[in-house]
Amino acid sequence: MPIIQAVDRALRILDLFDEFHTELKITDISERMVLHKSTVHSLLKTLQMHGYIDQNPENGKYKLGMKLFERGNFVIHGLDIRKIAKSYLMKLSTNTGQTTHLVILDGKEGVYIDKVEGPQALIVYSRIGRRINLHSSGVGKALAAFRSHDELKKMLDGYEYKRMTPNTIDNESDFLKELRKVADQGYAIDNQENEPGVRCVAAPILNHTGHAIAAISLSTLTSRVDDDQFAGYIDMVKNAVEELSEQMGYGIRNIRK
């Protein structure tokens, strides 16, 4: 398949920006792209003309434009599952005081598409639009565990098991074993595997074919939530996804216990 070089370069420039690099100088972009400044300047001006890049008048640095926010909202608002799951996220957060998330699968990563902050939570690593590893997160496990054999094989081909904490699963054999456990019990646990001091429970929202179209998670701080309280949260999350799955066409009697 032919690649249009200018488009590829423009998209790669957009990918340089993240929560750690919200603004970049043209020299920074040129170095990271390994391109001459004049080429980068032309690409930036084109992106700026269409609203995808903006420039800070105070320091001359470039940043992402509002057009990306606008387009991203079109995508998010087009996701029916987000609208349907919102009340469940809010109810879970209200009843527990914890932060809840809605995550979908995109390639080999999960993507946060909604979040409700809990008043008792101090967890700040998550945000809407951020990506998360499959092997180190509850939502990632929940999304991966309910794929077909062929889908999972393709997904894990070349997958990097990056160690986030000492508890992180770091190989395919252990990950597959964990996924079988998740599929059997119907929920997944992230026991300080993605972030030290953070324990999460997640469960998949299944459609009429038993395919996980999204996952809901509830995040807690281990210093504030004991095992008994966490067990109660597991039941609450499972009950929420059972109801959501039923709305998606998956009969509640078929939900895996």
Residue, then its C-alpha position, 0 to 999 in steps of 0.5 A: m500500500p503506497i504511503i503519502q509522505a507528507v501526510d505521514r509526516a504531518l500525522r507523526i508531528l501530531d503524535l509528538f505531543d502528549e501530556f508531557h510535551t504539550e508545547l514544542k519548539i520547531t527545533d525540537i520537532s525537527e530533531r525528533m522527526v529528523l527533518h530539516k527545519s524548513t520542511v517542518h515549518s511548511l508542515l506546521k503551517t499547513l496544520q496550523m492553517h487547518g486548525y490542527i496545530d496552534q502557536n503560542p504567541e508568547n514563546g513561539k512554541y507549537k501546540l495541538g489545535m482545537k480542531l483535534f478536540e472538536r474532531g475527537n468529540f465527534v468520535i466520542h459522542g458517536l460511541d453509543i456505549r459511552k452514553i449508555a454507560k455514563s449513568y452506571l459510572m456515575k452510580l458506581s462512583t457515587n456509591t463508592g466514592q471511587t473513580t470509575h472508567l470506561v475503556i475500549l480496545d484500540g489495536k493493542e491498547g485500551v483507550y479511556i473514553d469516559k471517567v467519573e472522579g470519585p470524591q475519595a480518590l486521589i488517582v490522577y494517572s487516567r484521563i479521557g483519551r489516554r491509552i493503557n497497556l493490556h497486560s498491566s491493567g484490569v480493563g486491558k485484561a477484561l477486554a483481551a480475555f473475551r476475544s476470539h483465539d485468532e483475535l488474541k493471537k494477532m493482538l499479542d503478536g509482537y506485544e511488548y510486556k513492559r514492566m510497570t511495577p514489580n507486580t506486572i505480568d512480563n511474559e505471554s505465558d503468564f498473561l494467557k493464564e491470567l486471561r483464562k482466569v478472567a474469562d472464567q470469573g468474569y472480571a479482572i484485577d489490577n493489583q498494583e500492576n500498572e501503578p504502585g498503590v493502586r488496585c482496580v477491578a474491571a469487567p467487560i461489557l459484552n454484546h450479543t455475541g459475547h464479544a467485549i465492546a468495552a470495559i468498566s473499571l473502579s480504581t482504589l488506593t490500597s492505603r484506603v480500601d481494605d480487602d473486604q471493601f474491595a470485594g464489595y466493589i467487585d460485586m458492584v462492578k460485576n452487577a453493573v456490567e451484567e446490566l449493561s451487557e443485557q442492554m447490549g443484547y447479551g442475556i444475563r443468564n449467559i454472563r460468566k460468573 
